Structure formats: structure tokens, C-alpha cells
Amino acid sequence: MLNALSFDVEEYFQVSNFASIAPVERWETFDSRLDVGIDRILALLDEHRVHATFFVLGWNAQRRPDLVRRLAALGHEIASHGMSHRLVYDIGPEAFRDEARRSKALLEDLAGRPVLGYRAPSFSVTRESLFALDVLAEEGYRYDSSIFPVRHHRYGIPDAPRHPHRVGPGGALWEFPPLAVRCAGINIPLAGGGYLRLLPASLVVAGIRKANREGVPAMTYLHPWEFDPDQPRLCGPSLTRFRHYVNLGRTAMKLGAILRRVEFDTAARVLGIEQGAGAPTS
């Protein structure tokens, strides 16, 4: 079964864990490291002949249009990650619509093809921000990948479906949740990011295969900064720093091990909403 491989295109200083230290008003003062991570990701994808979905933050697309065009020219899917990496439940419906609309138009202009998918910063479509699904459908998106079916202090709807399913007005939108595996009555997150950096690659592979045996394609995710162990170190609480910096030097090796054992493609193709794609089983 084909599974979806995705990357949230954001800088090391744009993550929610460092929002109080590096607010959007200060982003221009930080050195960009996007190319370091993107180059390593593209080398891996080329080696394994895999196409992926890149959820691009609009702030970065405005400053690096060349990067968006490069990803699109290589056949990867361009999708939206909003404009400012502000959490959906913090900005409310009007600001969310503005960001969803502007980022879609910007990315479509750069990529030269429709932008079908959206992922909220830090998976911040929760019970408090389900208005986002209606907005996305109204703005012409075809799928969302923002509802993580786990329990977390910043995100998650623990009892949400773990498989791709229809949401929004009239079921106009696919929801493609990040991978979580049911174990001992709870959903265990295995989709990527810090979970992948902390857990053995073999465990992530086992989780993907378990989902596939259940007829469910898996959605995985990573970030360019996770392939850049030499990035500048930011100050912050010890737990925040641990979450961000743990095992950065092993990300590329772990992803390579997963790519050798699992079949991946773009989210749009896995969902069957791009020409030539097969529809999901569930």
C-alpha cells in the first residue's frame, strides 16, 4: 500500500516550541537554514525515487520563491502550511481564512498548479478550531492533515478517526490524519517528527505496516530543520530544548531506513485526488 510522506517547510526558529523566544516579529533577524535540510531531504528522495508532499509556510515562500519552484519542478506536491505559523485556535476564523486564502494563491502562483492540501501549524485543528474545516472546503482545498488523533498539550483529538475520512460541509474535504497506532486502548503517535527521532525506525515501520494491514494508508511528517544538526541553538526550557534537538544527527539515517522498507508517494496521490492516483482503501 502507498503511504504519504510529508515535510512541513519551516525554519528552526519558526516552531511553536520557540514561539516566545522567536516571535514572528523577530524572524527576519535569524539566519535561514532551509537549504541545508531541504538539500538533504531531496538527496534522500532522489536516491529512493520517492515523491513527497511539502507543506510550505507562506512566510518562507514569500522570501524563497525559488525553493517552491524547485520542489514543484522535481515533481513534489506543494501544499499549504498557512502564512505565519500562528496556531489556528489562537487566531480565529477570520484570520485563519485570510491565511488559508493568501497562502494558497501564493503557492499556486509559484508552483504553477493547484494547491490541494493544508496542514495547520502544530496540528492546531482541535475541537476548539473545527471551524477550520469548513473554511478550507470553502477556499477550495481538497484535503487537510491537521487533526492528530492523540492526546497532547498543544494539539490532538484523541477519539478522532485514525484513517482518511470525509469532513467539512457535505464531506467536501478529506481529513488525512498523521499516523497513530492503537495499543492498550490508547492511540500511540508514530507519524514522525520528534516521535521518529526518539523511537527506533523499525518501530515506525511496524506501525505503518500495522495500519496498512488494517487497510489504512499512513501519513508521516518531518521538517527540514530535523536534518540539520548544526543549526544554531536557541535558549529555552530544558524540556523544550530536548524535544527540539534530540537525535537530530540521526534523522536522515532513520528516514533512509524507512524509505527502504515502505512505499511512499504524495498525499494527493494516496488520496486519489490527483490525476493517475489510486483511492485510499478506507
N, C-alpha and C positions, 0 to 999 in steps of 0.2 A: 504494500500500500504506500502511496505517496504521502509524505508529510510536509508540513510547511516550515521553512527555515526563514527567520526574520531577524532584522537588525534595526534597532532604534538609533537613528543617526543624531547623536547628541554628544557634546563635549564633556570632558571630565568635570568641568566646573558648572555644568547645567543640571546635574542630577538633583533630585528632591532632597536627598540627604544633606546636601551642602547649600540648600536654598537660603539659609540665614547667614551663611558666610559669604556666599557668592550670589547675591540677588541679581535679577536681570539687569538692573541699572548699572552694574559693575562689569558685566560680561565683556565689554569692549576692552577692559584693562587686562584680560588674561590672554596668554599666548595660545593660539589654536594648535591642537594636536590631532585634528581629524584625519589628516593624511596618513599618519603613522598607522592608526588602527585600520582604516579603510584599505590601505595597500596590503596589509597582512591578511585581511579578510578576503580580498579579491584574489590574492595568490592561492589561498586555500580553495576557494570556489572554482577557480580555473583548473587547479590540479584534479579536483574531483568531478569536474564538469557539471556543476550544480548552479542553478539559478535560484535567487532568493528575493524576498521582499524587503525593501529598505523603507522604513517609516521615517521620513525626513522631517526634522524640526524646521519650521518655516524661517526662523531667525537665521539658521545656518544656510538655508537655501538662498536667502537674500544676499548673503555675503560670499557664498561659494556656488554660484550657478554652474560653474564648470564641473563641479563634483556631481551634481544632479544629472547633468547631461552625460557625463562619463558613465555613471551607473546605468542610465537608460540605454545608452549606446551598446553596452555589454549584454543587454537583454534582461536585466534585472527589473523587477517590478518596483515602481515608485509609488509610495503611499504616504499618507499624511500623519504627522505626529503633533499637529497643532502648530502654533506660531511661537509661543513664549515659554512652554513647559510649565505653565501655571496649572494647578490641579483643577479638574472640571468642577468639583463641588465647591471650590473656593471662588470661582469667577462667575458662576451663574449662567442662566440660559442665553442672555443677550450677548455677553462677551464670548461665550462658547460658540455661538452661531457665527459671530464675526471671525473668530479664529479659524473655524472649520471651513468657512467660505473662502477666506483670503488664502489660506494655505493650499487649498485645492486648486484655486485659479493659478497661483504662483507655480506650483509643481507641474500642473498640466502644461503651462506655457513653456517651462524648461524641458520637460520630458517629451513633449510632443505627442502625448497620448492621454487618455482619460485616467484619472486617479480614482480607483475603486474602493480603496481601503483606508481605514483610520484606526489609530491606536492612541488612546489618551495617555498623557504624561503620567507615569507611575500607576497605570491601570486604574485611573481615578474615576471610572464609571462604577459607582456603587449604588446602593439603594437610595442614597441622598441625591444622586445625579442621573437617574434613569431618564430624565428629560433629554439627555444627550442622544439617545437612540432615535427619538422622533426627529430631532434636529438633523442628524446625519442622513436619515432617509429623505427628508425634505430637501437637503442640499445636494442630493444626487449620489451619495455614497452607496456602494453595494454591500459592503461588509464592515464590521467592526471587530476589533480584537482587544477589548479593554476590560472585559469582565473576567477577573481571575476567580475561579471557584474555590477559593481558600480563605482562611482567616488570617488577616494581617492588620497591623495597627493603622496602615495608611490606605489599604485597598482591600478588595475582595468581597464577594457574595458567596459564602461557604456552601449554600444549598443551590446555587445556580447549576444548570446542566454542564456536564464536562465535555460535551460533544458539540459540533457545529449545529446550530439551530436557528430558526427564524424568529426575529424580534421586530419591534417597530410597528408603525401603522400598517395593518394588513399584512404583516410578515414581510415587509418590503426589504428588510435588511438581514443579512446573515450575521450571527454572532459566532466568532471562531475563538473560543477561549484558549488561553495558554494551558499547556499540559499539566493536569493534576491527576494523580492515581489514587483510587480509593483503597484504603488499607486500615483495618481495625476500626471502621466506622467513621474515619475522617479522610479528607482529601489532602494528599501529600503533594506539594508543588515540586515538579521536576522539569519545568519548562526551559530553564536556562538561567542567565544572569548569575547572581550570587549562588543560587542553588547548584548550578553546574560547576561553579568554581570550588564549592565546598564538597560536593559529592563525587564519587568515582564515576567516570564516563560510562562504565559498564552498567551502573545502576540507572542512569538516564536512558541508555539503550534499552534496558529491560522494561522501563516504564513506557517507552514508545511502543515496544513490541506488545506489551500487555494491552495498551489502548488499541493497537491495530487488530489484535485478536478479538477485541470487542466490537470491531467494525468501525473504529473511530480514528480518523487521521489526527496526528499530534501537531500542535503549534508550539514551536520553540523560538527563543529570542536571545539575543546578545546585544552588546553595544560596542562601538569602535574603541572606546577607552579601555575596555576589558582586554584588548590585545596590545596594550601599551604600558608595560610595567615600569617604564622610565618617566611616566607623566609626573608633573610637579605634585608634591604632597601638600594638601590643604589641611589647615587646622580644624579641629572639631573634637567632639566627644570620642572616647576610645572605641565605643561600640560602632559608631558611625564610620570611623576610620577603618576598623576591622572589616565591616561589611563591604566597604568600597575597595580596599586594597588587597584583601586576602587572595592569594593564589593567582594574581594577575599574570605571572610568568608562565602559568600552566594552561591558560585559556586556549591558545592556538593548538597545543598538543591534544587537549581534550576534544575540541571540536573536530580535529582531524580524525581522531579515533572514532567519533560518532559518524562522521561522513563516510567512513569506510564500511560501515555496517548498516546504515539506514538510508532509504531512498527519500530525497527531498526535492521540492520544487517551490514555486511561488505560492503564496496564499490564494491568489486569484485562480490559478490553475487547479489547485487542490479542491477548491470550492466549485469549480466548473463554471465560473463566470467570466473566463477569458477564452477566446476562441481556441478550439483544439484541446480544451481541458476536459477531464472526466469529473463527474459529480461525486461529492462525498457519499460514502456508504450510509452514514446515519444523518 
